[in-house]
């Protein structure tokens, strides 16, 4: 599910366009243009936009920029060659994900930001919401193992901003692992009572993605208790669930032993690393 929020409307990336509608307004289809002779930049941007279902106009430096284009991505060295509003040009920062996110923020019209709060609804696949001055700007739903890398990408866009990460107090093991990994990034973390943050889903809404994302938005809007480094001793039931997950992940070929499951539970290794270690002992 590819979602983007501009502060008032959830956008879905479908059919190669960014669709959304404000109350009483028209459908918005402002898009991104890519103008560059840098092949590495070109390939990396197209790979990410294809994965995320975002349409990009590929133009040469001599092509007229159509009115539908709201922002242009290029390299720092090539930006002066483009006849377009300099404030709407995004230069590649060696990270295609954050470059595209910066372009999407330009399309949403929100750039003057004072505080950033990131809400996380912990679980096997956490919901994540990024709020800029109280307005939702980005949402994600990813496997727990991908959250630290995603947080690094998101934080890259807010290096000069006041950032706090708020995480729900459920899913004890996942929560503990995420808190420890995020604290290593030098970011303030708060633990929030997540009671009542998950909505009751109406008819026609299936799957947990939307519920987890809404819970993350609600968590981000609640003040919590400052968190420090966490220590946890997993229960037998938690270890068993990790062992069952290792069997599921290996298509029934492997069930990791309890000692490796304990290391996974404490965040010392991933399930994938534990499976590899068990299958290929030193």
Secondary structure as a PSIPRED ss2 file (coil, helix, strand):
# PSIPRED VFORMAT (PSIPRED V4.0)

   1 X C   1.000  0.000  0.000
   2 X C   1.000  0.000  0.000
   3 X E   0.000  0.000  1.000
   4 X E   0.000  0.000  1.000
   5 X E   0.000  0.000  1.000
   6 X C   1.000  0.000  0.000
   7 X C   1.000  0.000  0.000
   8 X C   1.000  0.000  0.000
   9 X C   1.000  0.000  0.000
  10 X E   0.000  0.000  1.000
  11 X E   0.000  0.000  1.000
  12 X E   0.000  0.000  1.000
  13 X E   0.000  0.000  1.000
  14 X E   0.000  0.000  1.000
  15 X C   1.000  0.000  0.000
  16 X C   1.000  0.000  0.000
  17 X E   0.000  0.000  1.000
  18 X E   0.000  0.000  1.000
  19 X E   0.000  0.000  1.000
  20 X C   1.000  0.000  0.000
  21 X E   0.000  0.000  1.000
  22 X C   1.000  0.000  0.000
  23 X C   1.000  0.000  0.000
  24 X C   1.000  0.000  0.000
  25 X C   1.000  0.000  0.000
  26 X C   1.000  0.000  0.000
  27 X E   0.000  0.000  1.000
  28 X C   1.000  0.000  0.000
  29 X C   1.000  0.000  0.000
  30 X C   1.000  0.000  0.000
  31 X E   0.000  0.000  1.000
  32 X E   0.000  0.000  1.000
  33 X E   0.000  0.000  1.000
  34 X E   0.000  0.000  1.000
  35 X E   0.000  0.000  1.000
  36 X C   1.000  0.000  0.000
  37 X C   1.000  0.000  0.000
  38 X C   1.000  0.000  0.000
  39 X H   0.000  1.000  0.000
  40 X H   0.000  1.000  0.000
  41 X H   0.000  1.000  0.000
  42 X H   0.000  1.000  0.000
  43 X H   0.000  1.000  0.000
  44 X H   0.000  1.000  0.000
  45 X H   0.000  1.000  0.000
  46 X H   0.000  1.000  0.000
  47 X H   0.000  1.000  0.000
  48 X H   0.000  1.000  0.000
  49 X H   0.000  1.000  0.000
  50 X H   0.000  1.000  0.000
  51 X H   0.000  1.000  0.000
  52 X H   0.000  1.000  0.000
  53 X C   1.000  0.000  0.000
  54 X C   1.000  0.000  0.000
  55 X C   1.000  0.000  0.000
  56 X E   0.000  0.000  1.000
  57 X E   0.000  0.000  1.000
  58 X E   0.000  0.000  1.000
  59 X E   0.000  0.000  1.000
  60 X C   1.000  0.000  0.000
  61 X C   1.000  0.000  0.000
  62 X C   1.000  0.000  0.000
  63 X C   1.000  0.000  0.000
  64 X C   1.000  0.000  0.000
  65 X C   1.000  0.000  0.000
  66 X C   1.000  0.000  0.000
  67 X C   1.000  0.000  0.000
  68 X C   1.000  0.000  0.000
  69 X E   0.000  0.000  1.000
  70 X E   0.000  0.000  1.000
  71 X E   0.000  0.000  1.000
  72 X E   0.000  0.000  1.000
  73 X E   0.000  0.000  1.000
  74 X E   0.000  0.000  1.000
  75 X C   1.000  0.000  0.000
  76 X C   1.000  0.000  0.000
  77 X C   1.000  0.000  0.000
  78 X C   1.000  0.000  0.000
  79 X H   0.000  1.000  0.000
  80 X H   0.000  1.000  0.000
  81 X H   0.000  1.000  0.000
  82 X C   1.000  0.000  0.000
  83 X C   1.000  0.000  0.000
  84 X C   1.000  0.000  0.000
  85 X C   1.000  0.000  0.000
  86 X H   0.000  1.000  0.000
  87 X H   0.000  1.000  0.000
  88 X H   0.000  1.000  0.000
  89 X E   0.000  0.000  1.000
  90 X E   0.000  0.000  1.000
  91 X E   0.000  0.000  1.000
  92 X C   1.000  0.000  0.000
  93 X C   1.000  0.000  0.000
  94 X C   1.000  0.000  0.000
  95 X C   1.000  0.000  0.000
  96 X H   0.000  1.000  0.000
  97 X H   0.000  1.000  0.000
  98 X H   0.000  1.000  0.000
  99 X H   0.000  1.000  0.000
 100 X H   0.000  1.000  0.000
 101 X H   0.000  1.000  0.000
 102 X H   0.000  1.000  0.000
 103 X H   0.000  1.000  0.000
 104 X H   0.000  1.000  0.000
 105 X H   0.000  1.000  0.000
 106 X H   0.000  1.000  0.000
 107 X H   0.000  1.000  0.000
 108 X H   0.000  1.000  0.000
 109 X C   1.000  0.000  0.000
 110 X C   1.000  0.000  0.000
 111 X C   1.000  0.000  0.000
 112 X C   1.000  0.000  0.000
 113 X C   1.000  0.000  0.000
 114 X C   1.000  0.000  0.000
 115 X E   0.000  0.000  1.000
 116 X E   0.000  0.000  1.000
 117 X E   0.000  0.000  1.000
 118 X E   0.000  0.000  1.000
 119 X E   0.000  0.000  1.000
 120 X E   0.000  0.000  1.000
 121 X E   0.000  0.000  1.000
 122 X C   1.000  0.000  0.000
 123 X C   1.000  0.000  0.000
 124 X C   1.000  0.000  0.000
 125 X C   1.000  0.000  0.000
 126 X C   1.000  0.000  0.000
 127 X E   0.000  0.000  1.000
 128 X E   0.000  0.000  1.000
 129 X E   0.000  0.000  1.000
 130 X E   0.000  0.000  1.000
 131 X E   0.000  0.000  1.000
 132 X E   0.000  0.000  1.000
 133 X C   1.000  0.000  0.000
 134 X C   1.000  0.000  0.000
 135 X E   0.000  0.000  1.000
 136 X E   0.000  0.000  1.000
 137 X E   0.000  0.000  1.000
 138 X E   0.000  0.000  1.000
 139 X E   0.000  0.000  1.000
 140 X E   0.000  0.000  1.000
 141 X E   0.000  0.000  1.000
 142 X C   1.000  0.000  0.000
 143 X C   1.000  0.000  0.000
 144 X H   0.000  1.000  0.000
 145 X H   0.000  1.000  0.000
 146 X H   0.000  1.000  0.000
 147 X H   0.000  1.000  0.000
 148 X H   0.000  1.000  0.000
 149 X H   0.000  1.000  0.000
 150 X H   0.000  1.000  0.000
 151 X H   0.000  1.000  0.000
 152 X H   0.000  1.000  0.000
 153 X H   0.000  1.000  0.000
 154 X H   0.000  1.000  0.000
 155 X H   0.000  1.000  0.000
 156 X H   0.000  1.000  0.000
 157 X C   1.000  0.000  0.000
 158 X C   1.000  0.000  0.000
 159 X C   1.000  0.000  0.000
 160 X C   1.000  0.000  0.000
 161 X C   1.000  0.000  0.000
 162 X E   0.000  0.000  1.000
 163 X E   0.000  0.000  1.000
 164 X E   0.000  0.000  1.000
 165 X E   0.000  0.000  1.000
 166 X E   0.000  0.000  1.000
 167 X E   0.000  0.000  1.000
 168 X E   0.000  0.000  1.000
 169 X C   1.000  0.000  0.000
 170 X C   1.000  0.000  0.000
 171 X C   1.000  0.000  0.000
 172 X H   0.000  1.000  0.000
 173 X H   0.000  1.000  0.000
 174 X H   0.000  1.000  0.000
 175 X H   0.000  1.000  0.000
 176 X H   0.000  1.000  0.000
 177 X H   0.000  1.000  0.000
 178 X H   0.000  1.000  0.000
 179 X H   0.000  1.000  0.000
 180 X H   0.000  1.000  0.000
 181 X H   0.000  1.000  0.000
 182 X H   0.000  1.000  0.000
 183 X H   0.000  1.000  0.000
 184 X C   1.000  0.000  0.000
 185 X C   1.000  0.000  0.000
 186 X C   1.000  0.000  0.000
 187 X C   1.000  0.000  0.000
 188 X E   0.000  0.000  1.000
 189 X E   0.000  0.000  1.000
 190 X E   0.000  0.000  1.000
 191 X E   0.000  0.000  1.000
 192 X E   0.000  0.000  1.000
 193 X C   1.000  0.000  0.000
 194 X C   1.000  0.000  0.000
 195 X C   1.000  0.000  0.000
 196 X C   1.000  0.000  0.000
 197 X C   1.000  0.000  0.000
 198 X C   1.000  0.000  0.000
 199 X C   1.000  0.000  0.000
 200 X C   1.000  0.000  0.000
 201 X C   1.000  0.000  0.000
 202 X C   1.000  0.000  0.000
 203 X C   1.000  0.000  0.000
 204 X C   1.000  0.000  0.000
 205 X C   1.000  0.000  0.000
 206 X C   1.000  0.000  0.000
 207 X C   1.000  0.000  0.000
 208 X C   1.000  0.000  0.000
 209 X H   0.000  1.000  0.000
 210 X H   0.000  1.000  0.000
 211 X H   0.000  1.000  0.000
 212 X H   0.000  1.000  0.000
 213 X H   0.000  1.000  0.000
 214 X H   0.000  1.000  0.000
 215 X H   0.000  1.000  0.000
 216 X H   0.000  1.000  0.000
 217 X H   0.000  1.000  0.000
 218 X H   0.000  1.000  0.000
 219 X H   0.000  1.000  0.000
 220 X H   0.000  1.000  0.000
 221 X C   1.000  0.000  0.000
 222 X C   1.000  0.000  0.000
 223 X C   1.000  0.000  0.000
 224 X C   1.000  0.000  0.000
 225 X E   0.000  0.000  1.000
 226 X E   0.000  0.000  1.000
 227 X C   1.000  0.000  0.000
 228 X C   1.000  0.000  0.000
 229 X C   1.000  0.000  0.000
 230 X C   1.000  0.000  0.000
 231 X C   1.000  0.000  0.000
 232 X C   1.000  0.000  0.000
 233 X C   1.000  0.000  0.000
 234 X C   1.000  0.000  0.000
 235 X C   1.000  0.000  0.000
 236 X H   0.000  1.000  0.000
 237 X H   0.000  1.000  0.000
 238 X H   0.000  1.000  0.000
 239 X H   0.000  1.000  0.000
 240 X H   0.000  1.000  0.000
 241 X H   0.000  1.000  0.000
 242 X H   0.000  1.000  0.000
 243 X H   0.000  1.000  0.000
 244 X H   0.000  1.000  0.000
 245 X H   0.000  1.000  0.000
 246 X H   0.000  1.000  0.000
 247 X H   0.000  1.000  0.000
 248 X H   0.000  1.000  0.000
 249 X H   0.000  1.000  0.000
 250 X C   1.000  0.000  0.000
 251 X C   1.000  0.000  0.000
 252 X C   1.000  0.000  0.000
 253 X C   1.000  0.000  0.000
 254 X C   1.000  0.000  0.000
 255 X C   1.000  0.000  0.000
 256 X C   1.000  0.000  0.000
 257 X C   1.000  0.000  0.000
 258 X H   0.000  1.000  0.000
 259 X H   0.000  1.000  0.000
 260 X H   0.000  1.000  0.000
 261 X H   0.000  1.000  0.000
 262 X H   0.000  1.000  0.000
 263 X H   0.000  1.000  0.000
 264 X H   0.000  1.000  0.000
 265 X H   0.000  1.000  0.000
 266 X C   1.000  0.000  0.000
 267 X C   1.000  0.000  0.000
 268 X C   1.000  0.000  0.000
 269 X C   1.000  0.000  0.000
 270 X C   1.000  0.000  0.000
 271 X H   0.000  1.000  0.000
 272 X H   0.000  1.000  0.000
 273 X H   0.000  1.000  0.000
 274 X H   0.000  1.000  0.000
 275 X H   0.000  1.000  0.000
 276 X H   0.000  1.000  0.000
 277 X H   0.000  1.000  0.000
 278 X H   0.000  1.000  0.000
 279 X H   0.000  1.000  0.000
 280 X C   1.000  0.000  0.000
 281 X C   1.000  0.000  0.000
 282 X C   1.000  0.000  0.000
